[in-house]
Amino acid sequence: MDRNDGMNYAPKGLVKKVVVEPGVFQFAAIGLDHGHIYGMCNGLIEAGGQLVAVYDPDPKKVQGFVTKYPEANIASSEEEIFSNPDIKLVASANIPSERGPLGLRVLDHGKHYFTDKPAFTTLEQVKQAREKVEETGLRWGIYYGERLHSESSIFAGQLIEEGAIGRVVQVIGTGPHRANPKSRPDWFFDPEYYGGILCDIGSHQIEQFLHFTGAKDAKVLHSKIANYHFKEYPKFQDFGDATLVADNGATFYFRVDWFTPDGLGTWGDGRVFILGTDGYIEVRKYIDIARDSKGDQLYLVNHEGERHFQLSGKVGCPFFGEFILDCLNGTENAMTQEHTFRAAELCIEAQEKAIWIETAESPLVTKN
């Protein structure tokens, strides 16, 4: 796992809970454009899923994939995977603008779908996905990895459920990333393909806000985007922030950016601050800067005192096993379909409402 490159950051669980017997849940991978596919496959395999096939039009990507997962047979086309009745789910991390259309094809062939974030780049794509799920009864999962594959984030949710900090009234999230522009594909710099910064890496932030507050919906109050530094990529957005309020009154501010300096020992110093009526939590997901290179650090303060937890290998990532069982049993224990889709919609709404603060051509603009 490359801790310095977010595009190739692929967590592996130290706490594994197998939920099915071998062969019961076979899945395939289609679309290897983003390295998150490795983390997605790791999570499914650790929960008992069996990876049996892979397809991507780029032979180089496929060879790298089967080096990591030699059990995966190389398919000659999507159709070869779609026609295999034993495959129950397709996982994908293709180009973001193509994830929605691929999901429609997957569900049309009677298989569940698990896609990287952002799962969609337009509200019309979400609408089509909602209709297809309603039509087929199949699951459309989204890999919001900064919560689902973060033991400190999972533990924060458990503490909140136990009432450790009372009612959650505000969340503040920061999601800095290292750009590594020379290693990025062309589509990475064009919002037509990646959806824009709030749609893309902002998706982690909005999903965790809904989860930690227990909200079912929220409203985007204000959002901003900018290209402060990467002027050689005029369509790129290297900064974004937004403010939301949930249907239960909780508030949220988040900032995402592509400014992680080379001196940091990981790809991004992602943090979450959760304020409750009886205490607060700080989550340091990937590093405790200048103190501990390990991630999954959580700080809790409430009426009982101050506590620090280092949670690597102590909590596990239950989403993947729960999602497998949801696909098999028609349940919604891992994440409800409404939560999955509403988080994605809110990211797009924030992106569409965003005010440009600075572009490659102009130092200060205020157009939508």
Buried (B, 14 or more C-beta within 10 A) or exposed (E): EEBBBBBBBBBBBEBBBEBBEEEEBBBBBBBBBBBBBBBBBBBBBBBBBBBBBBBBEEEEBBEBBBEEBEEBBBBEEBEBBBEBEEBBBBBBBBBBBBBBBBBBBBBEBEBBBBBBBBBBBBEEBBBBBBEBBEEBEBBBBBBBBBBBBBBBBBBBBEBBEEEBBBBBBBBBBBBBBBBBBEEBEEBBBBBEBBBBBBBBBBBBBBBBBBBBBBBEEBEBBEBBBBBBBBEEBEBBBBBBBBBBBBEBEBBBBBBBBBBBEEEBBBBBBBBBBBBBEEBBBBBBBBBBBEEEEBBBBBBBBBEEEEEEBBBEEEBBBBBBBBBBBBBBEEEBEBBEBEBBBBBBBBBBBBBBBBEBBBBBEEEEEEEE
